[in-house]
Amino acid sequence: MARAVTTPRKVINTTVTWGIGLLIFFPILWTILTSFKTEAQAIASPPIFLAFDWTLENYAVVQERSNYMRFLWNSVIIAGGSTILGIIIAIPAAWSMAFVPSKRTKDILLWMLSTKMLPAVGVLYPIYLLCIQLGLLDNRAALVVILMLINLPIIVWMLYTYFREIPGEILEAARMDGAGLKEELLYILTPMAVPGIASTLLLNFILAWNEAFWTLNLTAVDAAPLTAFIASYSSPEGLFFAKLSAASTMAIAPILILGWFSQKQLVRGLTFGAVK
């Protein structure tokens, strides 16, 4: 059996990759470590890395002060609802652009993507007034729709890219066998694009979960998700870094666990169609 040859180029690439990965992960690691420190140790200078008195006091205080499960449930409903609703709307849209394109398809795609460049604060005032008029302020349904619309361009773009990799001849053969639009979408196109759809679901769920601007400005108590839960530990008296870190760790833990268990599916979907 031939042994793999380790070249200096591979060593350098591996070292750089690990270095970038650790650099990205370090803020998360520091937040987790800080959550187990006392407030005095959290703001110590120079910073204390591991040689500190580990404590669960911050988590106990956070649990006593806030109803964590209510914030968590709101995040699940808002992120999950906006993602599922976006997928339901985006699959037919991406199908039509991929398999029944018009002269304006590329222009429409570019226009949709350009809406992501609009500063959110530029449309906050009219959307805030609209929510007040409709009685949807601090309402989970309103956030589901708003976050779905915000992420819809990304969902459509991703699905459009995946659908373009599926040979159109397969759908034509299905039509010749009598398949209608419903059968074509549900029983042929969707199963073939499962990796792409799964990665789109995961990515947009993460984007919705981490959304802070709209959730902080359009919620107060009833619909407040985990982003509001974190923000509640900033007060006029100052930041309580240890407790803020504990709240942040509790907020990011579910999405970290989800990402860890679904990483293979996410990578498979993001590389779907890359190798033919």
Stockholm file with secondary structure:
# STOCKHOLM 1.0

chainA/1-276         MARAVTTPRKVINTTVTWGIGLLIFFPILWTILTSFKTEAQAIASPPIFLAFDWTLENYAVVQERSNYMRFLWNSVIIAGGSTILGIIIAIPAAWSMAFVPSKRTKDILLWMLSTKMLPAVGVLYPIYLLCIQLGLLDNRAALVVILMLINLPIIVWMLYTYFREIPGEILEAARMDGAGLKEELLYILTPMAVPGIASTLLLNFILAWNEAFWTLNLTAVDAAPLTAFIASYSSPEGLFFAKLSAASTMAIAPILILGWFSQKQLVRGLTFGAVK
#=GR chainA/1-276 SS CCCCCCCHHHHHHHHHHHHHHHHHHHHHHHHHHHTTSCHHHHTCSSCCSSCSCCCCHHHHHHHHHSCHHHHHHHHHHHHHHHHHHHHHHHHHHHHHHHHSCCTTHHHHHHHHHHGGGSCGGGTHHHHHHHHHHHTCTTCHHHHHHHHHHHHHHHHHHHHHHHHHTSCHHHHHHHHHTTCCHHHIIIIIIHHHTHHHHHHHHHHHHHHHHHCCHHHHHHCSSTTCCHHHHHHTTEETTEECHHHHHHHHHHHHHHHHHHHHHTHHHHHHHHTTTSCC
#=GC SS_cons         CCCCCCCHHHHHHHHHHHHHHHHHHHHHHHHHHHTTSCHHHHTCSSCCSSCSCCCCHHHHHHHHHSCHHHHHHHHHHHHHHHHHHHHHHHHHHHHHHHHSCCTTHHHHHHHHHHGGGSCGGGTHHHHHHHHHHHTCTTCHHHHHHHHHHHHHHHHHHHHHHHHHTSCHHHHHHHHHTTCCHHHIIIIIIHHHTHHHHHHHHHHHHHHHHHCCHHHHHHCSSTTCCHHHHHHTTEETTEECHHHHHHHHHHHHHHHHHHHHHTHHHHHHHHTTTSCC
//
